[in-house]
Amino acid sequence: MGENLQSRMRLRPVDLARPHGLSTQAVRNYEEAGILPAAERTESGYRTYTPLHARALATFLALLPGHGHPTATGIMRAVNRGAADEAFLLIDESHAQLLEDRRTLRAVESALRDLGPEAGESEVTGPGESGPTGSPTATATATATFIGPLADRLSIRPATLRKWEAAGLVRPRRDPLTGYRVYGEADVRDARLVHQLRRGGYLLEQIAPLIDQVRTVGGLAPLEAALTDWRSRLSARGRALLTGAAELDAYLRKREETQAHPSEFSPTDGSP
């Protein structure tokens, strides 16, 4: 009996907002966005919430760290309109992305273990940059390559390498005769590191000091801290996904109870 009375209690926006340090306007915004179920209104037009709404808010906030705002919002909207399968699909996509990010981290670690020139690079022709006649003829040395072959190797566009060059992340020299960009062994190393760190979610301005340290000390030790931080963030996201899943399961159960016994969960004024 006591549990039913608690479930039927009327709650104000401030009652939902205060435990989470939110504003009452934030609660209203979440309701309008479909993150919370629609609230009932009093005769004077004030919103009234129930513990189900409080559970929905707690669930959304638990989903945020693992899924991010857009996906967490999509999950709650789907659940609140009775489309649980759509919510599960969004959850699966977040787990798939986390798995892909873990694979990317392993790829970065692998790249750091093997950053020397690749076998079979004794000579590279076709720089991917045209001279005045439009027909490239320059040839790279045994430890150098041009923008086109390097872009192909990294599966990126040459324009991306030019953007990285403008940001100071790669510093190819220019062939004095043709003006073509020539990427030496260190340049290829830097480009591969930038590519892998970008895949890991790092911004160019975050990568720049790491590359500078690699150049300064002549080694990859400065990246160990970045990889440790990256690994920690992935682990934290995995734990957050578990926490969000537990909260979502509790919310789904509460919704099912409410739908099965609606009279027991109809709001009252909280009086005995």
NORWOUR-V246748 format. One record per run of one state. SS is the DSSP state (helix for helix, strand for strand, loop for the rest). FROM is the first residue (numbers start at 1). TO is the last residue. If there is no record, write none. Layout:
ss->{SS/SS}
from->{FROM/FROM}
to->{TO/TO}
This chain:
ss->{loop/helix/loop/strand/loop/strand/loop/helix/loop/helix/loop/strand/loop/strand/loop/helix/loop/helix/loop/helix/loop/strand/loop/strand/loop/strand/loop/helix/loop/helix/loop/strand/loop/strand/loop/helix/loop/helix/loop/helix/loop/helix/loop/strand/loop}
from->{1/2/8/9/10/11/12/13/19/24/33/40/42/47/50/51/68/69/81/84/114/125/126/139/140/145/146/147/155/158/167/173/175/181/184/185/200/204/218/222/261/262/266/268/269}
to->{1/7/8/9/10/11/12/18/23/32/39/41/46/49/50/67/68/80/83/113/124/125/138/139/144/145/146/154/157/166/172/174/180/183/184/199/203/217/221/260/261/265/267/268/272}
